[in-house]
């Protein structure tokens, strides 16, 4: 199985575990979660980040 697909499936599992509505338990929401955690292929979940992301420069 492709590493990217495994990351997406894991993120969907996390969304389900958090009790997100079924409409948000999808690939798009999983990709958003991965982006917010600054996760990239090859990166371990233990290396997930919590960067401060503002809406203004």
C-alpha positions in Angstrom: 0.0 0.0 0.0 1.2 3.5 -0.9 2.6 5.5 2.1 0.5 8.5 1.2 -2.7 6.4 1.3 -1.7 5.0 4.7 -1.3 8.5 6.1 -4.7 9.5 4.8 -6.3 6.4 6.2 -4.7 7.0 9.6 -5.9 10.6 9.6 -9.4 9.4 8.8 -9.2 7.0 11.7 -8.1 9.9 13.9 -11.1 12.0 12.8 -13.4 9.1 13.6 -11.8 8.7 17.0 -12.3 12.4 17.7 -16.0 11.9 17.0 -16.2 14.1 13.9 -19.5 13.9 12.0 -19.5 11.4 9.2 -19.5 14.2 6.6 -16.1 15.2 7.9 -14.7 11.7 7.9 -13.3 11.9 4.4 -10.1 12.3 2.4 -10.4 16.1 2.2 -10.7 16.5 6.0 -7.9 14.0 6.5 -5.6 16.0 4.2 -6.5 19.2 6.1 -5.6 17.4 9.4 -2.3 16.3 7.9 -1.5 19.8 6.7 -2.3 21.3 10.1 0.1 18.8 11.7 2.7 19.6 9.1 2.9 15.9 8.3 4.6 14.7 5.1 5.3 11.3 3.7 8.1 9.7 5.5 7.5 11.6 8.7 6.6 9.7 11.8 3.4 10.5 13.7 5.5 11.2 16.8 7.1 14.1 14.8 3.7 15.8 14.2 3.9 19.5 14.8 1.6 22.1 16.2 2.8 25.2 14.4 1.1 28.5 15.1 -0.8 29.4 11.9 -2.3 32.9 11.8 -4.7 34.5 9.4 -2.7 37.7 9.1 1.0 38.2 8.2 
